[in-house]
Amino acid sequence: MTEKKVALVAGGSRAAGRAIAVELGRLGMTVYVTGRTTREQRSEMNRPETIEETAELVTAAGGTGIAIRVDHLEAGSVRALVERIDAEQGRLDVLVNDIWGGDGYLRFGDKLWEHSLEGGLRMLRLGVETHAITSHFALPLLIRRPGGLVIEMTDGTAEYNAKYRKDAGFFYDLVKTSVQRMALGQSEELREFGCTAVALTPGWLRSEAMLDAFGVTESNWLDATKVQPHFVISESPVFVGRAAAALAADPDVARWSGQSLSSGQLAKLYDFDDADGSRPDAWRYIDEVESRGKPADAAGYR
């Protein structure tokens, strides 16, 4: 009998993290879902989605979902989390570092010296320090078995982020490019143990918060294009969830070690679609259409 694989989705309350957890559950995995928002307590994001809901969706998809409240800035809590996974499962096959929670500190258009220093440094702690703490404690468990996979969730491809993210500013740019570098560093250190690390980005994600910001739902999201025409290239969280699951199920995943990957790129290679049957190639669209000032038109890009 094949042993059930075990995943930790750190930052799985909502959006990409939730979708990835569910798709890993669909593969039959036991998925530990962590975050700060529970049915009793919300994080500073002040969103209603909870880790318990995500765990229930994992179980409904065919896996085993286990929700544990963890603040990934607290080293002791992360150590205790990994010790629990070890005690209960004795293995860790997939680590998804999707911890963020810094949207509330974004100040579009602010230069470094104009941006709140407190808010900017909080973004760095939430988006970089949390990932380092989690990998520090989780990797000794992951490397016990060859084939382990680390997925560092970011925003933007390596090519796109090679240029300064002027739209989002200094701190956000630093967070997302740092995460890509973290994937590269971990890939080098994991190689001798037969394990892999990659960076993965969705395109323009129709997260719960993004849909709320536009006043739409997943069923009528196209209405948001009246306000922002380029939203036509957006994708549901399911798309990047399927990308992560494809990587986790690939016995030759080591070929991607250290690379920066996108949901649109992997959809072509692994032959999967978004929930609506389309295949949005957001980063190619952003480069070839939006950034060049062309009218919004997703023809040929989804």
C-alpha atoms as one frame of an Amber mdcrd trajectory, in Angstrom:
protein
   0.000   0.000   0.000   1.389   3.401  -1.019   1.970   5.774   1.879  -0.022
   8.983   1.740   2.133  11.996   1.004   2.161  14.933   3.398   2.139  18.632
   2.547   2.387  21.819   4.561   0.718  24.846   2.998   1.950  27.751   5.080
  -0.413  30.655   4.511  -3.416  28.661   3.342  -6.320  30.755   4.591  -7.393
  32.027   1.173  -6.486  32.797  -2.447  -3.569  30.853  -3.959  -2.709  29.085
  -0.709  -6.230  27.757  -0.304  -6.449  26.605  -3.919  -3.077  24.866  -3.727
  -4.070  23.071  -0.530  -7.281  21.845  -2.145  -5.542  20.604  -5.291  -2.942
  18.774  -3.214  -5.854  17.233  -1.345  -7.275  16.146  -4.676  -4.065  14.153
  -5.132  -4.938  12.339  -1.893  -2.388  14.088   0.307  -2.604  14.907   3.982
  -2.377  18.697   3.976  -1.538  20.801   7.008  -3.010  24.259   6.483  -1.614
  27.094   8.555  -2.338  30.777   8.924  -3.460  33.337  11.462  -7.158  33.585
  10.613  -9.451  31.083  12.303 -13.166  31.062  13.071 -12.342  32.596  16.442
  -9.662  35.079  15.449  -8.698  37.175  12.417  -5.263  38.353  11.335  -4.433
  41.967  10.516  -5.732  41.252   6.992  -9.201  41.238   8.578 -10.602  38.814
   6.011 -13.371  36.278   6.730 -11.721  33.246   5.103 -10.298  30.760   7.622
  -7.822  27.909   7.767 -10.595  25.617   9.028 -12.605  26.237   5.860  -9.570
  25.432   3.755  -8.920  22.201   5.637 -12.549  21.162   5.129 -12.227  21.826
   1.393  -9.085  19.689   1.301 -10.926  16.797   2.907 -13.916  17.240   0.579
 -11.528  17.044  -2.385 -10.282  13.631  -1.297  -7.355  14.442   0.976  -7.046
  14.958   4.707  -7.060  18.587   5.765  -5.623  19.614   9.127  -5.874  23.269
  10.206  -3.387  24.670  12.725  -3.189  28.333  13.684   0.418  29.477  13.347
   2.016  32.895  13.212   5.047  32.129  11.040   6.985  35.029  12.533   7.067
  33.116  15.825   9.950  30.656  15.590   8.735  28.613  18.542   5.294  28.140
  16.994   6.790  27.027  13.677   9.124  24.603  15.461   6.155  23.146  17.328
   4.209  22.828  14.068   6.963  20.809  12.397   7.420  18.655  15.485   3.704
  17.876  15.373   3.845  16.942  11.682   6.817  14.688  12.436   5.058  13.050
  15.388   1.800  12.505  13.480   3.125  11.661  10.013   6.874  11.072  10.223
   7.398  12.761   6.874   6.969  15.934   4.840   6.886  15.717   1.057   5.760
  19.190  -0.027   6.298  22.582   1.586   4.403  25.524   0.115   5.612  28.862
   1.462   2.684  31.136   0.628   2.798  33.360   3.700   2.115  37.019   2.972
  -0.580  39.167   4.577   1.065  42.455   3.656  -1.501  43.935   1.264  -2.684
  46.420   3.864   0.743  48.052   3.926   1.047  48.596   0.165   1.242  52.238
  -0.872   1.156  52.416  -4.662   3.126  55.325  -6.036   5.050  56.046  -2.838
   8.811  56.239  -3.165  11.025  54.575  -0.569  11.354  57.728   1.532   7.628
  58.490   1.261   6.447  55.024   2.231   5.718  54.294   5.876   8.927  52.756
   7.181   7.024  50.762   9.775   4.680  49.400   7.098   7.481  48.650   4.669
   9.514  46.739   7.219   6.386  44.855   8.264   5.967  43.754   4.650   9.523
  42.438   4.635   8.907  40.507   7.834   5.617  39.069   6.613   6.810  38.160
   3.134  10.448  37.173   3.611  11.242  36.453   7.247   8.246  34.114   7.584
   9.443  32.029   4.635  12.966  31.742   6.053  11.694  30.722   9.493   9.372
  28.104   8.044  11.979  26.540   5.769  14.541  26.571   8.588  12.389  24.249
  10.679  10.626  22.278   7.931  13.526  21.321   5.676  15.185  18.852   8.085
  11.959  16.834   7.947  11.548  17.243   4.190  15.059  16.003   3.346  14.562
  12.679   5.095  13.147  11.346   1.827  14.372  12.065  -1.702  11.795  13.743
  -3.899  10.755  16.475  -1.492   9.499  19.712  -3.033   9.526  23.323  -1.829
   7.298  25.810  -3.640   8.040  29.451  -2.858   5.019  31.514  -3.854   5.789
  34.926  -5.327   4.334  37.549  -7.659   5.888  37.956 -11.081   8.214  35.902
 -13.229  11.972  36.288 -12.944  11.945  38.054 -16.313   9.255  40.520 -15.260
  10.813  41.148 -11.875  14.236  41.732 -13.411  12.890  45.228 -13.988  12.017
  47.343 -10.973   8.382  46.952  -9.886   7.765  50.696  -9.958   4.001  50.118
  -9.842   4.155  48.527  -6.398   7.213  50.256  -4.981  10.445  49.474  -3.188
   9.289  47.208  -0.370   6.907  45.051  -2.402   9.515  44.694  -5.154  12.085
  43.630  -2.587   9.766  41.047  -1.025   8.807  39.318  -4.256  12.273  39.270
  -5.792  13.707  38.025  -2.488  11.337  35.064  -2.508  12.578  34.074  -5.960
  16.136  34.222  -4.679  15.122  32.101  -1.686  13.870  29.401  -4.048  17.201
  29.442  -5.877  19.186  29.230  -2.650  17.120  26.367  -1.285  17.387  24.484
  -4.575  21.169  24.502  -4.275  21.156  23.355  -0.663  18.527  20.642  -1.244
  20.085  19.118  -4.354  22.388  16.680  -2.545  19.340  15.285  -0.722  17.412
  14.675  -3.945  14.945  17.460  -3.196  13.780  20.423  -5.269  12.827  24.063
  -4.707  11.093  26.359  -7.190   9.406  29.756  -7.232   5.831  29.839  -8.544
   3.684  32.821  -9.485   0.053  33.118 -10.522  -0.919  35.764 -13.039  -3.427
  38.467 -12.125  -5.159  36.524  -9.399  -8.890  36.755  -8.761  -8.434  36.345
  -5.043 -11.314  36.917  -2.676  -9.875  40.326  -1.791  -9.426  41.288  -5.448
 -12.999  40.340  -6.294 -14.247  42.355  -3.325 -12.169  45.345  -4.400 -13.910
  45.346  -7.775 -17.322  44.582  -6.271 -17.747  41.371  -8.272 -17.832  37.628
  -7.647 -16.250  34.708  -9.439 -19.469  34.218 -11.404 -19.577  37.777 -12.819
 -15.903  38.799 -12.641 -15.918  40.041 -16.234 -17.983  43.008 -15.034 -14.778
  44.334 -13.452 -13.314  44.920 -16.913 -15.587  47.961 -17.163 -13.371  49.523
 -14.488 -10.052  47.850 -15.374 -10.107  46.453 -18.926  -6.884  44.464 -18.455
  -8.608  42.395 -15.767  -9.715  40.359 -18.779  -6.507  38.317 -18.414  -7.107
  37.467 -14.741  -7.222  33.903 -13.476  -8.937  32.117 -10.627  -6.852  30.657
  -7.776  -7.685  27.194  -9.128  -5.244  27.776 -11.984  -2.164  28.187  -9.812
  -3.495  25.456  -7.522  -3.410  23.069 -10.451   0.068  24.289 -11.349   1.358
  23.452  -7.879  -0.363  20.053  -7.929   1.183  19.263 -11.326   4.627  19.983
  -9.892   3.924  17.883  -6.795   2.803  14.929  -8.941   5.718  15.107 -11.388
   8.342  12.410 -10.683  10.795  14.486 -12.727  10.116  17.767 -10.909  13.855
  18.183 -10.257  14.206  19.458 -13.848  12.679  22.733 -12.601  15.002  23.096
  -9.623  15.822  26.709  -8.821  13.637  28.090 -11.588  10.918  30.745 -11.533
   7.695  29.298 -12.952   4.218  30.651 -13.719   0.769  29.092 -13.842   0.368
  30.063 -17.504   3.707  28.521 -18.438   3.037  25.263 -16.599  -0.489  24.929
 -18.025   1.001  24.433 -21.477   3.552  21.913 -20.269   1.305  19.882 -17.950
  -1.900  20.324 -19.986  -4.324  21.767 -17.430  -6.892  24.577 -17.570  -8.356
  27.165 -15.248 -11.732  26.427 -13.664 -13.554  27.926 -16.672 -11.654  25.813
 -19.197  -9.379  28.637 -20.379  -5.591  28.952 -20.131  -4.719  32.575 -19.341
  -1.110  33.452 -20.096  -1.044  36.552 -17.928   2.637  37.393 -17.870   2.993
  37.216 -21.648  -0.114  39.402 -21.928   1.246  41.909 -19.407   4.512  42.133
 -21.348   3.066  42.243 -24.840  -0.211  44.120 -24.320  -0.644  45.970 -21.026
   2.917  47.259 -20.568   2.978  48.507 -24.159  -0.170  50.568 -23.775  -2.263
  48.452 -26.152  -6.049  48.132 -25.756  -7.159  45.294 -23.534  -7.760  42.182
 -25.621  -7.137  38.655 -24.319  -7.517  37.021 -27.734  -4.581  34.684 -28.151
  -3.691  34.896 -24.468  -6.362  32.656 -22.951
